[in-house]
Every structure is written in structure tokens, then in C-alpha cells.
Amino acid sequence: MPEQKTKPHTGDVDEFLAQVESDQKRADSHVLVELMSEISGEPPVLWGTMVGFGHYHYRYPTGHEGDAFLVGFAPRKAAFSIYLMGTYFPEENARREALLAKLGKHRMGKACLYVNKLNDIDLNVLRELVEISVRKLRDAYPAK
């Protein structure tokens, strides 16, 4: 099996965020760190150029397995990528869609939310999405 490319490393999150060019994006990054730390109960850790919180090990029926963070974000130049893998479970589709309808200006991939700036969205709705994602992943992939 090929080695997983994205892994946690010992880089300094504050140093990484200090390099974000936009003052607004840098400030928003700190808000996301606070929100995701609070909900996950985990400290921020760099996974490549992504800031992740918590950890789980997954194994699919196909035999593919790996490690990932419970929730996280990347302060990309164009928009934030907010990783909400736990909202992609089929039983969460209706709730996710209802929350996204109330979120504000965003784009959504399968499990990745794209937001230009936090002022464009309702942070209470984002909080609910993060809570769902963390809970579903912890339920599906309990720590051993």
C-alpha cells in the first residue's frame, strides 16, 4: 500500500498562521483555531499546509486505510478550505443541507467547505457543522 502523503508534523501552527499574507485571513484563522479546539477538545496540529484537530484511523471495506484529522482548515489564498469529513455520512445529508442553506456565502464540495472570509457566514451554523463532523467521526472510528 502506498505511504500516506498528508501526515501530522511538528511544525509550529502559530508560525504557520503568522505567514498568512492577508490580515483578515490571519485573524479568521485564529477564530477557526479557537472554535475547532473548543469543539474537538484537541490542540491544533499541522498536517502539511492544513491545520487539523484530533485524529482518527479509518479502514474502508476495500482494505484502504489511513489517518486523518477530525476537523481542520487550510487558509488558502482564494478561500478557506474547511474540512468536515463527518458531515458526509449519508444519514447527515438532510441536516447538512439544511445548515448549509442558513450558513451564508460558501461553496461546498463533498466534505470540504470553501469560505472566503468568516464575515460571509453565520459562525453559529459553522459551529453546528463542526460539532456534527467531530461527533460522527468519533462514533464511526472510535479510538482504540
C-alpha distance (Angstrom), angle and dihedral (degrees) to the residues before:
residue distance angle dihedral
M1 . . .
P2 3.84 . .
E3 3.79 117.4 .
Q4 3.79 115.9 -100.2
K5 3.81 110.7 -106.7
T6 3.79 100.4 -157.5
K7 3.79 111.4 65.0
P8 3.78 136.8 151.1
H9 3.78 114.6 -94.4
T10 3.77 139.4 -177.6
G11 3.79 97.7 -101.9
D12 3.80 117.7 135.0
V13 3.82 111.4 -104.3
D14 3.82 94.0 -157.9
E15 3.80 90.8 50.7
F16 3.81 90.5 48.1
L17 3.82 92.3 50.2
A18 3.82 91.8 45.8
Q19 3.81 86.9 63.7
V20 3.82 93.1 59.1
E21 3.81 103.3 115.0
S22 3.79 100.8 -146.4
D23 3.82 116.4 74.7
Q24 3.81 89.8 -148.9
K25 3.80 93.9 49.3
R26 3.81 90.4 46.8
A27 3.83 91.5 51.5
D28 3.82 91.1 45.4
S29 3.82 89.3 50.5
H30 3.80 90.2 58.6
V31 3.81 90.4 50.1
L32 3.81 89.3 52.6
V33 3.82 91.2 48.4
E34 3.80 90.3 53.1
L35 3.82 94.2 45.5
M36 3.81 96.0 45.9
S37 3.81 93.6 43.0
E38 3.78 90.6 51.9
I39 3.81 95.0 48.1
S40 3.81 97.5 41.3
G41 3.79 96.2 37.2
E42 3.81 86.2 -136.8
P43 3.81 133.1 114.2
P44 3.81 121.3 -114.8
V45 3.81 115.8 -93.6
L46 3.79 128.6 -176.2
W47 3.80 115.9 -116.8
G48 3.78 100.7 -176.9
T49 3.82 104.0 -59.6
M50 3.80 93.0 -20.1
V51 3.79 127.3 92.4
G52 3.81 109.1 -136.4
F53 3.79 134.6 -174.2
G54 3.78 124.0 -152.6
H55 3.76 126.1 -12.6
Y56 3.78 141.5 -115.9
H57 3.77 136.4 -178.2
Y58 3.81 116.4 -135.4
R59 3.77 131.5 -164.9
Y60 3.80 120.3 -173.0
P61 3.82 124.8 -152.8
T62 3.82 86.9 -107.6
G63 3.80 89.0 64.7
H64 3.81 94.3 -109.3
E65 3.78 110.5 136.8
G66 3.76 139.5 170.9
D67 3.76 147.9 138.2
A68 3.78 129.9 -88.4
F69 3.78 141.1 165.6
L70 3.82 119.7 -98.9
V71 3.78 94.0 -126.6
G72 3.76 134.1 -10.8
F73 3.77 149.8 143.3
A74 3.77 143.7 -137.7
P75 3.81 121.3 -145.7
R76 3.80 96.1 -138.6
K77 3.80 120.2 -177.4
A78 3.81 95.6 -110.5
A79 3.80 99.9 34.7
F80 3.76 144.3 -20.4
S81 3.77 115.2 -89.1
I82 3.80 106.9 -147.1
Y83 3.79 113.2 -167.7
L84 3.81 113.9 -143.1
M85 3.81 103.3 164.5
G86 3.80 92.8 159.0
T87 3.81 92.2 62.7
Y88 3.81 90.3 64.1
F89 3.81 95.2 74.0
P90 3.84 108.3 116.1
E91 3.80 92.9 -123.1
E92 3.82 88.8 59.5
N93 3.83 96.5 52.1
A94 3.81 97.2 97.9
R95 3.80 94.2 44.1
R96 3.82 92.3 45.3
E97 3.80 91.7 50.5
A98 3.82 92.1 48.1
L99 3.79 91.0 51.1
L100 3.79 93.4 45.2
A101 3.82 88.9 53.5
K102 3.82 87.6 60.3
L103 3.81 97.9 38.3
G104 3.80 101.7 86.3
K105 3.78 130.7 -133.0
H106 3.82 109.6 4.4
R107 3.79 146.5 116.1
M108 3.78 122.9 -130.8
G109 3.78 130.2 -152.5
K110 3.79 121.5 -175.7
A111 3.78 94.4 -66.9
C112 3.79 102.7 -14.0
L113 3.78 122.5 92.8
Y114 3.81 117.4 -156.8
V115 3.81 117.8 -154.6
N116 3.80 126.7 170.3
K117 3.81 95.3 -153.8
L118 3.78 135.4 -12.4
N119 3.82 92.1 -115.9
D120 3.82 86.6 69.3
I121 3.81 93.3 63.7
D122 3.80 142.9 50.3
L123 3.81 105.8 -104.4
N124 3.82 91.6 -157.3
V125 3.80 89.3 59.9
L126 3.81 90.7 46.7
R127 3.81 88.0 50.9
E128 3.83 90.0 55.5
L129 3.81 91.5 49.6
V130 3.80 91.5 50.0
E131 3.82 91.0 47.6
I132 3.82 91.2 51.9
S133 3.78 92.4 47.8
V134 3.81 94.9 49.9
R135 3.82 93.9 44.5
K136 3.83 94.9 47.5
L137 3.80 93.6 48.4
R138 3.80 93.1 47.1
D139 3.81 89.5 49.4
A140 3.82 93.7 46.6
Y141 3.81 96.6 42.2
P142 3.81 108.6 28.8
A143 3.79 116.4 -168.4
K144 3.78 112.5 -103.6
